[in-house]
Every structure is written in C-alpha cells, then in structure tokens.
C-alpha cells in the first residue's frame, strides 16, 4: 500500500471523483498527524462526514498506521465555513 503521506496527498483528488464540487486541503501535517479542511462540498451532511472518516481511517490503516483517531471539531453541517478532520495515528 502507499505511505500515509501519499494517501493524504491523493485524498483531495479522490474526493473530486465522488463529490462534485468538492475541495479538500491539507492544513498541517506532521509525522503522526494531519489536519484537513473540506472547504467545498455540494450538500453538507453528517452521514457523509462519517463516511469520509471511515474511508480515511481504513486507507491509513492499510498504509500501515496503527491506532488511527479522527475528530471533526468543525463542520459545514454545524454552520462553520469548513469541515475540519483532525487525524492522528501511531
């Protein structure tokens, strides 16, 4: 499988394949963490947010990450200007 960095870099392009229009940006990145912002999405929805969490979690696990944790402190659904995915792993 690809490295976690490669998966994160490809996430925005994968999103655009399934959701149009959509835009996902890497805001910060470290050895065992990343923060992503979903700044454009056709119709924000809690179910879609959780679907994205599941996709990201499984993709990172397949790339060798352990104990993946994903939080959504801000969300388009809750009136924020973006959805934030705060991701950590070992």
The first five atom37 places (N, CA, C, CB, O) and aatype in JSON, in Angstrom:
{
  "aatype": [20, 20, 20, 20, 20, 20, 20, 20, 20, 20, 20, 20, 20, 20, 20, 20, 20, 20, 20, 20, 20, 20, 20, 20, 20, 20, 20, 20, 20, 20, 20, 20, 20, 20, 20, 20, 20, 20, 20, 20, 20, 20, 20, 20, 20, 20, 20, 20, 20, 20, 20, 20, 20, 20, 20, 20, 20, 20, 20, 20, 20, 20, 20, 20, 20, 20, 20, 20, 20, 20, 20, 20, 20, 20, 20, 20, 20, 20, 20, 20, 20, 20, 20, 20, 20, 20, 20, 20, 20, 20],
  "atom_mask": [
    [1, 1, 1, 1, 1],
    [1, 1, 1, 1, 1],
    [1, 1, 1, 1, 1],
    [1, 1, 1, 1, 1],
    [1, 1, 1, 1, 1],
    [1, 1, 1, 1, 1],
    [1, 1, 1, 1, 1],
    [1, 1, 1, 1, 1],
    [1, 1, 1, 1, 1],
    [1, 1, 1, 1, 1],
    [1, 1, 1, 1, 1],
    [1, 1, 1, 1, 1],
    [1, 1, 1, 1, 1],
    [1, 1, 1, 1, 1],
    [1, 1, 1, 1, 1],
    [1, 1, 1, 1, 1],
    [1, 1, 1, 1, 1],
    [1, 1, 1, 1, 1],
    [1, 1, 1, 1, 1],
    [1, 1, 1, 1, 1],
    [1, 1, 1, 1, 1],
    [1, 1, 1, 1, 1],
    [1, 1, 1, 1, 1],
    [1, 1, 1, 1, 1],
    [1, 1, 1, 1, 1],
    [1, 1, 1, 1, 1],
    [1, 1, 1, 1, 1],
    [1, 1, 1, 1, 1],
    [1, 1, 1, 1, 1],
    [1, 1, 1, 1, 1],
    [1, 1, 1, 1, 1],
    [1, 1, 1, 1, 1],
    [1, 1, 1, 1, 1],
    [1, 1, 1, 1, 1],
    [1, 1, 1, 1, 1],
    [1, 1, 1, 1, 1],
    [1, 1, 1, 1, 1],
    [1, 1, 1, 1, 1],
    [1, 1, 1, 1, 1],
    [1, 1, 1, 1, 1],
    [1, 1, 1, 1, 1],
    [1, 1, 1, 1, 1],
    [1, 1, 1, 1, 1],
    [1, 1, 1, 1, 1],
    [1, 1, 1, 1, 1],
    [1, 1, 1, 1, 1],
    [1, 1, 1, 1, 1],
    [1, 1, 1, 1, 1],
    [1, 1, 1, 1, 1],
    [1, 1, 1, 1, 1],
    [1, 1, 1, 1, 1],
    [1, 1, 1, 1, 1],
    [1, 1, 1, 1, 1],
    [1, 1, 1, 1, 1],
    [1, 1, 1, 1, 1],
    [1, 1, 1, 1, 1],
    [1, 1, 1, 1, 1],
    [1, 1, 1, 1, 1],
    [1, 1, 1, 1, 1],
    [1, 1, 1, 1, 1],
    [1, 1, 1, 1, 1],
    [1, 1, 1, 1, 1],
    [1, 1, 1, 1, 1],
    [1, 1, 1, 1, 1],
    [1, 1, 1, 1, 1],
    [1, 1, 1, 1, 1],
    [1, 1, 1, 1, 1],
    [1, 1, 1, 1, 1],
    [1, 1, 1, 1, 1],
    [1, 1, 1, 1, 1],
    [1, 1, 1, 1, 1],
    [1, 1, 1, 1, 1],
    [1, 1, 1, 1, 1],
    [1, 1, 1, 1, 1],
    [1, 1, 1, 1, 1],
    [1, 1, 1, 1, 1],
    [1, 1, 1, 1, 1],
    [1, 1, 1, 1, 1],
    [1, 1, 1, 1, 1],
    [1, 1, 1, 1, 1],
    [1, 1, 1, 1, 1],
    [1, 1, 1, 1, 1],
    [1, 1, 1, 1, 1],
    [1, 1, 1, 1, 1],
    [1, 1, 1, 1, 1],
    [1, 1, 1, 1, 1],
    [1, 1, 1, 1, 1],
    [1, 1, 1, 1, 1],
    [1, 1, 1, 1, 1],
    [1, 1, 1, 1, 1]
  ],
  "atom_positions": [
    [[0.84, -1.18, 0.0], [0.0, 0.0, 0.0], [0.89, 1.24, 0.0], [-0.96, 0.0, 1.22], [2.09, 1.16, 0.23]],
    [[0.29, 2.37, -0.26], [1.0, 3.64, -0.29], [1.31, 4.13, 1.12], [0.19, 4.7, -1.05], [0.72, 3.67, 2.1]],
    [[2.24, 5.07, 1.21], [2.59, 5.66, 2.5], [1.45, 6.57, 2.97], [3.92, 6.45, 2.41], [0.64, 7.01, 2.15]],
    [[1.39, 6.86, 4.27], [0.35, 7.79, 4.75], [0.41, 9.14, 4.04], [0.5, 7.99, 6.26], [-0.63, 9.72, 3.72]],
    [[1.6, 9.65, 3.8], [1.74, 10.94, 3.1], [1.14, 10.91, 1.7], [3.21, 11.32, 3.01], [0.47, 11.85, 1.29]],
    [[1.38, 9.82, 0.99], [0.83, 9.69, -0.37], [-0.7, 9.64, -0.32], [1.39, 8.43, -1.07], [-1.37, 10.26, -1.14]],
    [[-1.24, 8.9, 0.63], [-2.69, 8.8, 0.77], [-3.3, 10.17, 1.06], [-3.06, 7.8, 1.9], [-4.32, 10.54, 0.48]],
    [[-2.67, 10.91, 1.95], [-3.16, 12.24, 2.3], [-3.1, 13.17, 1.09], [-2.34, 12.82, 3.47], [-4.03, 13.93, 0.83]],
    [[-2.0, 13.11, 0.35], [-1.86, 13.95, -0.84], [-2.91, 13.64, -1.9], [-0.47, 13.78, -1.44], [-3.35, 14.54, -2.61]],
    [[-3.32, 12.39, -2.01], [-4.29, 11.98, -3.02], [-5.75, 12.19, -2.58], [-4.08, 10.52, -3.36], [-6.65, 12.14, -3.42]],
    [[-5.97, 12.43, -1.3], [-7.34, 12.5, -0.77], [-8.21, 13.51, -1.5], [-7.3, 12.84, 0.7], [-9.36, 13.22, -1.8]],
    [[-7.68, 14.68, -1.78], [-8.46, 15.71, -2.47], [-8.89, 15.3, -3.85], [-7.68, 16.98, -2.55], [-10.01, 15.58, -4.27]],
    [[-8.0, 14.63, -4.57], [-8.34, 14.17, -5.93], [-9.36, 13.05, -5.9], [-7.08, 13.7, -6.68], [-10.25, 12.99, -6.75]],
    [[-9.25, 12.18, -4.91], [-10.23, 11.1, -4.77], [-11.6, 11.69, -4.45], [-9.8, 10.1, -3.66], [-12.61, 11.25, -5.01]],
    [[-11.64, 12.68, -3.56], [-12.9, 13.34, -3.22], [-13.59, 13.88, -4.46], [-12.66, 14.47, -2.21], [-14.8, 13.7, -4.64]],
    [[-12.84, 14.54, -5.32], [-13.42, 15.14, -6.52], [-13.98, 14.1, -7.47], [-12.38, 15.97, -7.24], [-14.86, 14.4, -8.28]],
    [[-13.49, 12.88, -7.39], [-14.02, 11.8, -8.22], [-15.44, 11.43, -7.8], [-13.11, 10.56, -8.14], [-16.27, 11.1, -8.64]],
    [[-15.72, 11.49, -6.51], [-17.01, 11.07, -5.99], [-17.97, 12.22, -5.72], [-16.82, 10.29, -4.74], [-19.19, 12.05, -5.82]],
    [[-17.44, 13.39, -5.38], [-18.28, 14.52, -5.0], [-17.89, 15.75, -5.79], [-18.18, 14.8, -3.49], [-16.76, 16.23, -5.7]],
    [[-18.81, 16.27, -6.57], [-18.55, 17.44, -7.4], [-19.59, 18.49, -7.1], [-18.55, 17.07, -8.91], [-20.78, 18.2, -7.24]],
    [[-19.23, 19.68, -6.7], [-17.87, 20.15, -6.46], [-17.42, 19.82, -5.04], [-17.77, 21.67, -6.71], [-18.23, 19.78, -4.12]],
    [[-16.14, 19.59, -4.88], [-15.58, 19.39, -3.55], [-14.12, 19.84, -3.56], [-15.69, 17.91, -3.11], [-13.45, 19.82, -4.59]],
    [[-13.66, 20.26, -2.39], [-12.27, 20.66, -2.26], [-11.8, 20.32, -0.85], [-12.08, 22.17, -2.56], [-12.38, 20.77, 0.14]],
    [[-10.74, 19.53, -0.76], [-10.15, 19.1, 0.49], [-8.7, 19.56, 0.51], [-10.27, 17.54, 0.68], [-7.94, 19.25, -0.42]],
    [[-8.3, 20.29, 1.54], [-6.94, 20.82, 1.62], [-6.23, 20.33, 2.86], [-6.96, 22.35, 1.6], [-6.83, 20.2, 3.93]],
    [[-4.93, 20.06, 2.72], [-4.07, 19.75, 3.86], [-3.68, 21.07, 4.51], [-2.79, 18.93, 3.43], [-3.09, 21.94, 3.86]],
    [[-4.02, 21.23, 5.78], [-3.73, 22.46, 6.51], [-2.43, 22.34, 7.29], [-4.88, 22.81, 7.46], [-1.62, 23.27, 7.3]],
    [[-2.22, 21.21, 7.94], [-0.96, 20.95, 8.64], [-0.68, 19.46, 8.6], [-1.01, 21.48, 10.11], [-1.59, 18.64, 8.5]],
    [[0.6, 19.14, 8.7], [1.0, 17.74, 8.63], [2.25, 17.53, 9.46], [1.24, 17.3, 7.16], [3.14, 18.37, 9.49]],
    [[2.29, 16.4, 10.13], [3.46, 16.02, 10.91], [3.7, 14.53, 10.74], [3.28, 16.39, 12.39], [3.03, 13.87, 9.94]],
    [[4.64, 14.01, 11.5], [4.99, 12.59, 11.38], [3.79, 11.69, 11.66], [6.12, 12.24, 12.33], [3.6, 10.69, 10.96]],
    [[3.0, 12.01, 12.66], [1.87, 11.15, 13.05], [0.56, 11.91, 13.16], [2.18, 10.47, 14.37], [-0.32, 11.53, 13.93]],
    [[0.43, 12.98, 12.39], [-0.84, 13.71, 12.43], [-1.02, 14.53, 11.15], [-0.91, 14.63, 13.66], [-0.06, 14.84, 10.45]],
    [[-2.27, 14.86, 10.88], [-2.6, 15.74, 9.76], [-3.92, 16.42, 10.08], [-2.67, 14.94, 8.41], [-4.79, 15.84, 10.74]],
    [[-4.07, 17.64, 9.61], [-5.35, 18.35, 9.69], [-5.79, 18.68, 8.27], [-5.22, 19.65, 10.57], [-5.04, 19.28, 7.5]],
    [[-7.0, 18.27, 7.95], [-7.57, 18.52, 6.63], [-8.8, 19.4, 6.77], [-7.94, 17.19, 5.92], [-9.54, 19.3, 7.74]],
    [[-9.0, 20.29, 5.78], [-10.21, 21.1, 5.73], [-10.97, 20.79, 4.44], [-9.87, 22.61, 5.82], [-10.43, 20.87, 3.34]],
    [[-12.22, 20.43, 4.61], [-13.14, 20.28, 3.49], [-13.82, 21.63, 3.35], [-14.2, 19.1, 3.73], [-14.68, 22.0, 4.16]],
    [[-13.43, 22.39, 2.31], [-13.91, 23.76, 2.2], [-15.0, 23.94, 1.16], [-12.76, 24.67, 1.88], [-15.65, 24.98, 1.09]],
    [[-15.2, 22.92, 0.36], [-16.26, 22.98, -0.64], [-16.91, 21.61, -0.72], [-15.72, 23.43, -2.02], [-16.22, 20.6, -0.84]],
    [[-18.24, 21.59, -0.65], [-18.95, 20.32, -0.74], [-20.37, 20.6, -1.21], [-18.96, 19.56, 0.63], [-20.97, 21.59, -0.78]],
    [[-20.94, 19.75, -2.1], [-22.25, 20.06, -2.68], [-23.36, 20.24, -1.64], [-22.64, 18.98, -3.64], [-24.02, 21.28, -1.63]],
    [[-23.57, 19.27, -0.79], [-24.62, 19.34, 0.24], [-24.05, 18.72, 1.52], [-25.93, 18.59, -0.22], [-24.03, 17.5, 1.66]],
    [[-23.59, 19.56, 2.45], [-23.02, 19.03, 3.69], [-24.02, 18.14, 4.43], [-22.57, 20.18, 4.61], [-25.22, 18.42, 4.47]],
    [[-23.49, 17.05, 5.01], [-24.34, 16.08, 5.67], [-23.51, 15.3, 6.68], [-25.0, 15.12, 4.63], [-22.38, 14.91, 6.38]],
    [[-24.05, 15.07, 7.89], [-23.34, 14.3, 8.91], [-22.98, 12.9, 8.44], [-24.17, 14.21, 10.17], [-21.9, 12.39, 8.76]],
    [[-23.87, 12.27, 7.7], [-23.62, 10.91, 7.21], [-22.41, 10.9, 6.28], [-24.86, 10.34, 6.48], [-21.57, 10.0, 6.35]],
    [[-22.31, 11.9, 5.42], [-21.16, 11.98, 4.51], [-19.89, 12.23, 5.31], [-21.36, 13.1, 3.45], [-18.85, 11.64, 5.01]],
    [[-19.94, 13.1, 6.32], [-18.75, 13.32, 7.16], [-18.26, 12.0, 7.75], [-19.07, 14.33, 8.3], [-17.06, 11.72, 7.73]],
    [[-19.17, 11.2, 8.28], [-18.78, 9.92, 8.87], [-18.28, 8.93, 7.81], [-19.97, 9.31, 9.62], [-17.39, 8.13, 8.08]],
    [[-18.85, 8.98, 6.63], [-18.37, 8.14, 5.53], [-16.93, 8.49, 5.19], [-19.27, 8.3, 4.27], [-16.1, 7.61, 4.96]],
    [[-16.62, 9.8, 5.15], [-15.26, 10.24, 4.87], [-14.3, 9.82, 5.98], [-15.22, 11.76, 4.7], [-13.17, 9.42, 5.71]],
    [[-14.75, 9.91, 7.23], [-13.94, 9.44, 8.36], [-13.59, 7.97, 8.19], [-14.68, 9.67, 9.71], [-12.44, 7.57, 8.36]],
    [[-14.58, 7.16, 7.84], [-14.35, 5.73, 7.65], [-13.38, 5.45, 6.52], [-15.66, 5.02, 7.37], [-12.49, 4.61, 6.64]],
    [[-13.54, 6.17, 5.41], [-12.64, 6.0, 4.27], [-11.2, 6.37, 4.66], [-13.11, 6.85, 3.07], [-10.27, 5.62, 4.36]],
    [[-11.03, 7.51, 5.32], [-9.68, 7.95, 5.71], [-9.05, 6.99, 6.72], [-9.73, 9.36, 6.29], [-7.87, 6.66, 6.62]],
    [[-9.85, 6.56, 7.69], [-9.35, 5.64, 8.71], [-8.85, 4.33, 8.06], [-10.44, 5.34, 9.75], [-7.75, 3.88, 8.36]],
    [[-9.65, 3.75, 7.21], [-9.27, 2.48, 6.58], [-8.07, 2.65, 5.64], [-10.46, 1.9, 5.79], [-7.18, 1.8, 5.61]],
    [[-8.05, 3.74, 4.89], [-6.92, 3.99, 3.98], [-5.61, 4.12, 4.77], [-7.17, 5.27, 3.15], [-4.59, 3.57, 4.36]],
    [[-5.65, 4.83, 5.88], [-4.44, 4.98, 6.7], [-4.04, 3.65, 7.34], [-4.65, 6.04, 7.77], [-2.85, 3.35, 7.43]],
    [[-5.01, 2.87, 7.8], [-4.69, 1.55, 8.37], [-4.05, 0.65, 7.33], [-5.97, 0.88, 8.94], [-3.09, -0.06, 7.63]],
    [[-4.57, 0.68, 6.1], [-3.99, -0.14, 5.03], [-2.57, 0.3, 4.67], [-4.87, -0.08, 3.79], [-1.79, -0.49, 4.15]],
    [[-2.25, 1.56, 4.95], [-0.89, 2.04, 4.67], [0.06, 1.78, 5.83], [-0.92, 3.53, 4.35], [1.24, 2.16, 5.77]],
    [[-0.44, 1.13, 6.89], [0.43, 0.74, 8.0], [0.26, 1.53, 9.28], [1.82, 0.85, 7.57], [0.93, 1.24, 10.27]],
    [[-0.63, 2.52, 9.28], [-0.85, 3.31, 10.5], [-1.64, 2.49, 11.52], [-1.61, 4.63, 10.17], [-2.53, 1.72, 11.16]],
    [[-1.31, 2.67, 12.78], [-2.0, 1.99, 13.88], [-2.71, 3.03, 14.73], [-1.0, 1.16, 14.74], [-2.3, 4.19, 14.78]],
    [[-3.76, 2.61, 15.41], [-4.49, 3.46, 16.35], [-4.9, 4.79, 15.73], [-3.64, 3.7, 17.59], [-4.66, 5.85, 16.31]],
    [[-5.51, 4.74, 14.54], [-5.95, 5.95, 13.84], [-7.14, 6.55, 14.59], [-6.34, 5.62, 12.36], [-8.1, 5.85, 14.92]],
    [[-7.06, 7.85, 14.85], [-8.15, 8.58, 15.51], [-8.48, 9.81, 14.66], [-7.76, 9.0, 16.98], [-7.58, 10.55, 14.25]],
    [[-9.76, 10.01, 14.39], [-10.19, 11.14, 13.58], [-11.3, 11.88, 14.32], [-10.68, 10.67, 12.18], [-12.32, 11.3, 14.68]],
    [[-11.08, 13.17, 14.52], [-12.08, 14.04, 15.15], [-12.54, 15.08, 14.15], [-11.5, 14.73, 16.42], [-11.81, 15.45, 13.23]],
    [[-13.77, 15.54, 14.32], [-14.33, 16.59, 13.48], [-14.73, 17.76, 14.39], [-15.57, 16.07, 12.64], [-15.89, 17.87, 14.79]],
    [[-13.77, 18.64, 14.73], [-14.09, 19.74, 15.64], [-14.97, 20.83, 15.01], [-12.83, 20.36, 16.13], [-15.68, 21.53, 15.73]],
    [[-14.93, 20.98, 13.69], [-15.75, 21.97, 12.99], [-16.38, 21.28, 11.78], [-14.91, 23.22, 12.55], [-15.79, 20.38, 11.18]],
    [[-17.58, 21.72, 11.44], [-18.27, 21.08, 10.32], [-19.15, 22.07, 9.56], [-19.11, 19.92, 10.83], [-19.79, 22.94, 10.15]],
    [[-19.18, 21.93, 8.26], [-20.09, 22.69, 7.42], [-21.53, 22.49, 7.88], [-19.93, 22.3, 5.94], [-22.34, 23.41, 7.84]],
    [[-21.83, 21.27, 8.32], [-23.18, 20.93, 8.78], [-23.57, 21.79, 9.98], [-23.27, 19.43, 9.14], [-24.73, 22.16, 10.13]],
    [[-22.61, 22.1, 10.83], [-22.88, 22.88, 12.04], [-22.68, 24.39, 11.83], [-21.98, 22.41, 13.17], [-22.63, 25.15, 12.8]],
    [[-22.57, 24.8, 10.57], [-22.51, 26.23, 10.26], [-21.12, 26.82, 10.14], [-23.23, 26.96, 11.28], [-21.0, 28.03, 9.94]],
    [[-20.08, 26.02, 10.26], [-18.72, 26.53, 10.08], [-18.45, 26.72, 8.58], [-17.68, 25.55, 10.71], [-19.21, 26.24, 7.74]],
    [[-17.38, 27.42, 8.26], [-17.04, 27.67, 6.85], [-16.29, 26.5, 6.22], [-16.21, 28.94, 6.73], [-15.99, 26.53, 5.03]],
    [[-15.97, 25.49, 7.0], [-15.3, 24.28, 6.51], [-15.53, 23.16, 7.51], [-13.76, 24.54, 6.3], [-15.93, 23.38, 8.65]],
    [[-15.28, 21.93, 7.04], [-15.27, 20.78, 7.94], [-13.81, 20.43, 8.19], [-16.06, 19.56, 7.33], [-13.03, 20.27, 7.25]],
    [[-13.45, 20.32, 9.46], [-12.06, 20.01, 9.83], [-11.96, 18.57, 10.29], [-11.56, 20.97, 10.94], [-12.71, 18.12, 11.15]],
    [[-11.01, 17.86, 9.69], [-10.7, 16.49, 10.09], [-9.33, 16.53, 10.75], [-10.73, 15.49, 8.87], [-8.32, 16.78, 10.1]],
    [[-9.29, 16.27, 12.05], [-8.06, 16.24, 12.82], [-7.69, 14.76, 13.01], [-8.21, 16.99, 14.2], [-8.4, 14.03, 13.7]],
    [[-6.59, 14.33, 12.39], [-6.24, 12.91, 12.3], [-4.9, 12.64, 12.98], [-6.2, 12.44, 10.82], [-3.91, 13.34, 12.73]],
    [[-4.88, 11.62, 13.85], [-3.63, 11.19, 14.48], [-3.51, 9.67, 14.33], [-3.58, 11.61, 15.99], [-4.51, 8.97, 14.15]],
    [[-2.29, 9.18, 14.4], [-2.03, 7.73, 14.32], [-0.66, 7.43, 14.93], [-2.09, 7.23, 12.84], [0.13, 8.33, 15.2]],
    [[-0.4, 6.15, 15.14], [0.9, 5.67, 15.61], [1.57, 4.88, 14.52], [0.77, 4.82, 16.89], [2.68, 4.38, 14.7]]
  ]
}
